[in-house]
Amino acid sequence: MRVNCDVLSKKSLRTDMLCLPVFEDKHNDDHLDAVDRLLLGQIKQLIRDKQFSGKTGEQHFMIVFPKREFRYLLLLGLGKSKDFDLDKLRKSAGIAGQKAVSNKAASTAFLLPRQRLPKELSANNVGCAVVEGFNLGSYFFDKYKSGIDRHIKPKALTVLFAEQKQATGAKAGARNGLIVSDLQNYCRDLAGSPGNVVTPTYLANEARRLSRRFGLRVQVMGRPQIEKLKMGAFLAVAKGSAEPPYLIRIDYKPKAKARKRVVLVGKGITFDTGGITLKPGADMQEMKQDMTGAAVVLSTMAAISQIKPNLEVTGFIPTCENMPGSRAYRPGDVLTTSIGKTIEIISTDAEGRLLLADVLGYASKMKPDYLIDIATLTSAVIVALGYVGAAMLSTSEDLLTQFKKASEITGERVWQMPLWPEYEHAIKSPIADMKNSGGRPAGACVAATILKHFVGDVPWLHLDIAGMDLEHRGTEYTPKGASGYGVRLLTEVLRNL
């Protein structure tokens, strides 16, 4: 999709669909008046007839007849001007993206209100939010459907500002918004695909393909190399499956000397049956998305290769299946990890922390400035936070602050949960250094407590996205299915680190 930032003119209104966001309390807007004159007063008449008021989330779609410069007009409610923020704008743009697809509008112009934007909302961030919302809202996933009329992707979006200075200042943000939203949509494709397609081998090949495309360095390590790294916990999880395990490493290096080094780790279980501790059959099909952390890391690495922050970033993706085969690991087994610590297995369905423990232990020896992992780790986090935000647990106040700031910009919500020392009691084992499960109480916090043993003194943050990988209802810019949550959040954190 082509994106552009411009100011209102007769030429800029030559488009299939014009989107006009309107504040509930500021109907006297120069831009609204200019469009209304083209339509002979129809918009103001709608407002007088109380068919449209500008309340948050309100929308009114109309076919313009006789046709003017644009074929369709979409009015979008922004709510009270004092409550305006980036995510409301992103949601409005998401609705516009949905309408563009359903009405096969190849080109769209999004006309921002003439009213001055709040000082805290830079033109750069506004341009980014509009492009993100529109591109994410126009997403659909019909790859595996046959005999249907294929959707048509929008081809062009123009964001129209009140002043040329704003339009110029928004161009970099619009470009970044397109890069990151394209890769969030790629992440959705990857996480939403079935487990018989997206296998560990498929993920390894995707890492190679993306690395070639975006100029990243990639190393794919198979079972023999993983054995040399003494990752006994990771290998144990993979034992029950006919699919081979892989440890994928992707490196980004800036041209200038990097200010800091960051390591990302993404959980890549391409299908999770629970192993010997078999999951219930209901909704097990959703376990194809237990590799969402891996998809987020892969997509984020591709994004930063284009945005080019002055950081050295390494992404690790441990990937395998968790299956109940004849060689599968069992409850009661004791596994030795890459740093020599031993883990007693209580549940084979607590497998993600085993992969992460091995790789975090290995990555911590690299002594990065920051270590971040992202994983669909526990159902307990859904009990705590529902399907609204991800849990973050960290040893670094700096990382917590960075993630909170990035959350406010991207609209991808996070909430800090504790790593209290009392949680250590839940993982005490009579025969090993620790257990891999402490039962149901504080499950997300206990799982993170296990991981904490493997990061040493490296500043570390764990992001549990188990409630955020799948959108169950559908929202303004996230349709039902794989959400791609975390790509924009991680990219924003890396940009600011």
Secondary structure by P-SEA (a helix, b strand, c coil): cbbbbbccccccccccbbbbbbbccccccaaaaaaaaaacaaaaaaaaaccccccccbbbbbbbcccccccbbbbbbbcccccccaaaaaaaaaaaaaaaaaacccbbbbbcccccccccccaaaaaaaaaaaaaaaacccccccccccccccccbbbbbcccaaaaaaaaaaaaaaaaaaaaaaaaaaaaacccccccaaaaaaaaaaaaaacbbbbbbbcaaaaaaacaaaaaaaaccccbbbbbbbbbbbccccccbbbbbbbbbccccccccccccccccccccccaaaaaaaaaaaaaaaaaccccbbbbbbbccccccccccccccbbbbccccbbbbbccccccaaaaaaaaaaaaaaacccbbbbbccccccccccccccbbbbbcccaaaaaaaaaaaaaccbbbbbbbbccccccccccccccccccccccaaaaaaaaaaaaccccccbbbbbccccccccccccccccccccccaaaaaaaaaac
